[in-house]
Amino acid sequence: MVAVLALVGLGITVWIGLDRGDSITWKDVGYRVAGSESVEITFDVTKDADATVRCRVQALSERYAEVGVQTVTVGPAGTATQRVTVTIPTAQEAVTAVVETCEAA
């Protein structure tokens, strides 16, 4: 019985240690193609308010080829969710822009 309780206690300790609340999520809000040289993307990032993350945003052609990329640093703020707008320079006209990933800096 003691061994079972010890294993349960260890499992709970490991679970709490792994679930530190460091999750980072993002959501594309919109984009605006500004001609053949750039596209502007707006997205929301939700993270710990004190955390800094780096997000990689892509501009894509009509064939979904990457025609531009930008890495954006989102720093600490007073709220967990921040709205970010960034302009991505493009090698040719893009038809969309997306957030590829966000990760802790």
Sequence and secondary structure as in RCSB ss.txt:
>XXXX:A:sequence
MVAVLALVGLGITVWIGLDRGDSITWKDVGYRVAGSESVEITFDVTKDADATVRCRVQALSERYAEVGVQTVTVG
PAGTATQRVTVTIPTAQEAVTAVVETCEAA
>XXXX:A:secstr
 HHHHHHHHHHHHHHHHH  S   EEEEEEEEE TTSEEEEEEEEE  TT  EEEEEEEE TT  EEEEEEEEE 
  SSSEEEEEEEEE SS  SEEEEEEEEE 
